[in-house]
């Protein structure tokens, strides 16, 4: 008589299925890593921004404390603690934090695009004299002499490989113009966007 179990692999019973419904160890580790990175992102943000993120007070305190630690090992340990605190949040709290961070990234993309446009305009002012005429026709309130002096000095700085003092000042003037065109609205985070990466 043939053996009915021959060729069958393991149990056909469903009694063990419930045991495996929870996430695997590797899945749990992935989730922990995501939360750890989310915590690190918050630690690297400005304190004012972190204070506006919807999250429990103890998690916020852990993040703000981590921002103040300068010692490498102390900061590493506090980051671990931040990750541990992040794991206490429920899905909705994590989603709210993620939405807030995503909205910042959207804003900073627009800020970055504006900044690059201003940098291109500044470079055009240094290479093309007509660019100054166009700028002055759009903004007649600007001080012509001051701008001409800055452009001359910025060209000299580049030629002599000197620190870009006038070059930066031109960027600040263009930034002020852009701010006025946007109705004088200045975002609290706009101060983070500077034209200093030209160094």
VENCOR-V416423 format. One record per residue. RES is the residue in three letters. PHI is phi as a letter, one per 40 degrees, with the letter a starting at -180 (NA if undefined). PSI is psi in radians with two decimals (NA if undefined). OMEGA is omega in degrees with one decimal (NA if undefined). Layout:
RES;PHI;PSI;OMEGA
RES;PHI;PSI;OMEGA
This chain:
UNK;NA;2.23;-177.1
UNK;c;2.54;179.7
UNK;c;2.13;-176.8
UNK;c;-0.35;-179.4
UNK;c;-0.19;-176.6
UNK;c;2.35;178.9
UNK;g;-0.23;179.4
UNK;c;2.40;178.6
UNK;b;2.03;175.1
UNK;g;-2.87;-177.5
UNK;c;2.54;174.5
UNK;c;-0.05;-175.1
UNK;c;2.67;178.4
UNK;c;0.13;-174.4
UNK;c;-0.39;-177.4
UNK;c;-0.10;-174.7
UNK;c;-0.69;-178.6
UNK;d;-0.61;-176.8
UNK;c;-0.51;-174.6
UNK;b;0.22;179.6
UNK;c;-0.44;179.0
UNK;c;2.77;-176.6
UNK;c;2.62;177.7
UNK;c;2.92;179.9
UNK;c;-0.72;-178.4
UNK;c;-0.61;177.5
UNK;c;-0.75;177.7
UNK;c;-0.72;-180.0
UNK;c;-0.69;177.8
UNK;c;-0.78;179.2
UNK;c;-0.72;179.4
UNK;c;-0.71;-179.9
UNK;c;-0.72;178.7
UNK;c;-0.80;-179.9
UNK;c;-0.66;177.9
UNK;c;-0.79;-179.3
UNK;c;-0.66;178.1
UNK;c;-0.75;177.0
UNK;c;-0.74;179.2
UNK;c;-0.70;178.0
UNK;d;-0.75;-179.9
UNK;c;-0.67;178.7
UNK;c;-0.61;-177.7
UNK;c;-0.08;178.9
UNK;c;2.91;177.3
UNK;c;2.55;-177.4
UNK;d;-0.73;-178.9
UNK;c;-0.67;178.6
UNK;c;-0.81;-177.9
UNK;d;-0.66;-178.9
UNK;c;-0.39;-178.6
UNK;c;-0.11;-178.2
UNK;c;2.32;178.4
UNK;c;1.89;178.7
UNK;a;2.80;178.6
UNK;c;2.61;-175.5
UNK;d;-0.73;-176.4
UNK;c;-0.60;178.2
UNK;c;-0.78;179.0
UNK;c;-0.77;180.0
UNK;c;-0.72;179.3
UNK;c;-0.70;180.0
UNK;c;-0.83;-178.9
UNK;c;-0.65;178.6
UNK;c;-0.71;179.6
UNK;c;-0.62;-179.8
UNK;c;-0.47;-176.3
UNK;c;-0.26;-176.8
UNK;c;2.18;-179.6
UNK;b;-0.48;-179.5
UNK;c;2.27;-173.5
UNK;d;-0.88;-177.2
UNK;c;-0.70;178.1
UNK;c;-0.72;179.7
UNK;c;-0.70;179.5
UNK;c;-0.77;179.9
UNK;c;-0.71;179.9
UNK;c;-0.62;176.4
UNK;c;-0.68;176.2
UNK;c;-0.72;-179.9
UNK;c;-0.70;177.1
UNK;d;-0.77;178.1
UNK;d;-0.72;179.0
UNK;c;-0.73;178.6
UNK;c;-0.68;179.7
UNK;c;-0.57;-178.6
UNK;c;-0.20;177.6
UNK;c;-0.20;-177.2
UNK;c;2.60;175.1
UNK;c;3.01;-174.0
UNK;d;-0.71;-177.8
UNK;c;-0.68;178.9
UNK;c;-0.73;178.4
UNK;c;-0.75;-179.5
UNK;c;-0.69;179.6
UNK;c;-0.72;178.1
UNK;c;-0.79;-179.0
UNK;c;-0.71;179.0
UNK;c;-0.72;-179.6
UNK;c;-0.82;-180.0
UNK;c;-0.73;179.0
UNK;c;-0.66;179.4
UNK;c;-0.62;176.5
UNK;c;-0.72;-178.5
UNK;c;-0.65;177.0
UNK;c;-0.76;178.9
UNK;c;-0.79;-175.6
UNK;c;-0.45;174.8
UNK;c;-0.74;178.4
UNK;c;-0.75;178.3
UNK;d;-0.76;-178.8
UNK;c;-0.74;179.1
UNK;c;-0.75;178.0
UNK;c;-0.75;-178.8
UNK;c;-0.76;179.3
UNK;c;-0.65;178.0
UNK;c;-0.73;178.5
UNK;c;-0.67;178.7
UNK;c;-0.72;178.6
UNK;c;-0.70;-179.8
UNK;c;-0.71;178.2
UNK;c;-0.77;-179.9
UNK;c;-0.64;178.3
UNK;c;-0.65;177.7
UNK;c;-0.57;-178.3
UNK;c;-0.43;-175.8
UNK;b;-0.37;-174.0
UNK;b;2.02;-178.4
UNK;c;-0.47;179.4
UNK;c;-0.48;-178.6
UNK;c;-0.62;178.5
UNK;c;-0.72;178.1
UNK;d;-0.76;179.8
UNK;c;-0.78;-179.3
UNK;c;-0.72;-179.0
UNK;c;-0.58;178.2
UNK;c;-0.57;178.4
UNK;c;-0.52;-175.8
UNK;b;1.31;-175.3
UNK;c;-0.25;-178.6
UNK;c;-0.18;-177.4
UNK;c;2.63;178.4
UNK;c;1.84;-174.7
UNK;d;-0.85;-177.0
UNK;c;-0.79;-178.6
UNK;c;-0.76;179.5
UNK;c;-0.74;179.5
UNK;c;-0.72;179.2
UNK;c;-0.78;179.9
UNK;c;-0.76;-179.8
UNK;c;-0.77;178.8
UNK;c;-0.79;-179.4
UNK;c;-0.68;-180.0
UNK;c;-0.69;177.3
UNK;c;-0.71;179.6
UNK;c;-0.72;178.5
UNK;d;-0.76;-179.3
UNK;c;-0.77;-178.2
UNK;c;-0.68;-176.4
UNK;c;0.12;179.0
UNK;f;0.75;-179.8
UNK;c;2.89;176.5
UNK;d;2.44;-171.9
UNK;c;1.07;-177.4
UNK;c;-0.94;180.0
UNK;c;-0.65;178.9
UNK;d;-0.77;178.9
UNK;c;-0.65;-178.7
UNK;c;-0.64;177.1
UNK;c;-0.72;178.7
UNK;c;-0.75;-179.4
UNK;c;-0.66;177.8
UNK;c;-0.78;178.9
UNK;c;-0.60;178.6
UNK;c;-0.72;177.9
UNK;c;-0.72;178.5
UNK;c;-0.81;-179.3
UNK;c;-0.66;-179.5
UNK;c;-0.72;178.9
UNK;c;-0.68;-179.8
UNK;c;-0.49;178.3
UNK;c;0.35;176.4
UNK;g;0.38;177.8
UNK;g;0.12;179.4
UNK;c;2.18;177.2
UNK;b;2.10;-179.8
UNK;c;2.55;-179.2
UNK;c;-0.46;-176.5
UNK;c;-0.04;-174.7
UNK;c;-0.47;-179.3
UNK;c;-0.40;179.3
UNK;c;-0.44;-175.6
UNK;c;1.84;179.6
UNK;b;2.79;178.1
UNK;c;0.52;-174.0
UNK;c;0.01;178.8
UNK;c;0.05;178.6
UNK;c;-0.20;-175.2
UNK;c;NA;NA
